[in-house]
Amino acid sequence: MDIEKEILDSIFTQLNFNRKKNLFFNGSENDFVTLSESTIDFIKNRKVDILGYFETLFARRQDISIINKIVDSVLQTFYDANQYLYFSNEDISELKSYYFMLLNNIYSYLLNDKENCIDDIIHAHYNNLKRWISKTNPFVKIINKNDPYVPSIVCSEYSPEMQLSILDISLEELKEPVIDIGCGYNARLVSFLRNKGILAFGLDRIIKENKDYLITGDWFSFPFVPDSWGSIIAHMSFSNHFMHNHLRSDGDYSGYANKYTQILKSLSQGGCFIYTPSLPFIEEFIDEKHFSLTKKNFDKLSINDYNLGLTIITKIA
């Protein structure tokens, strides 16, 4: 087997071993977040092959695709635990530097064959992760205090049929081109629409397949060019995060409000921004000369008196 694949498989297994463990847990288990026995065995038993791989890796420092693969999996693990985490490109670059440092330290450990040094390396790495999370998403440290495992925050990819039903979308009336922002790892709705002959694109932070119509990134970095989209779909994605930041005392309300305005301006005439949940705190400021607003409430579904309904904003001028 290819040693790079073995290393990646071992890292993915390690991520699963610590999945949803609370980095900020202050319980009695000092080594709560640590290496699994299988990871330790892999490092020891494949020492020669791992050293050979690392020598080649560090000789071609500019080509560190393995770091990108590792960090993508780490980010997906974080997002699975809490979908409201946000990391800028600078934050992700910093995370990559920590994992490069980790691999480099493991390489030095294997090269010098120092006993027990691996524990210090791993503890230093997890401390780096704790500081990084505390800096990039300080609310996480506040909500994750004493529980060994982080609370589950549900985030699922729903079937295309269910999404179309909830969003009250008729394929015959859907104006092209279409972009699904927060399309999910598998971009299921985008694939469904394209199979129906609809020109559709997807945008998300991490996407499984490398396709020219699937854009890896977030809505803050994506350029919403004015008058470019026939339909913009956001099912339990953009507005969910906007709501979350609106309700948080340290949330990025102004950033989301500005992006919301950009999204509306990126609609072509007759185009629609279709999303759920609704955002009444921003929708009341919609320019009625240029946009029409249609709402559909979902009975008995609300947060802090905000009804989790459906909103369709159409550009009329």
Helices and strands as residue ranges (DSSP letters): H 3-17, H 37-45, H 47-59, H 65-81, H 89-112, H 117-136, H 139-143, H 160-166, G 171-173, E 178-181, H 188-195, E 200-204, E 214-216, E 229-235, H 238-247, H 253-265, E 267-276, H 280-283, E 291-296, E 302-303, E 306-307, E 310-315
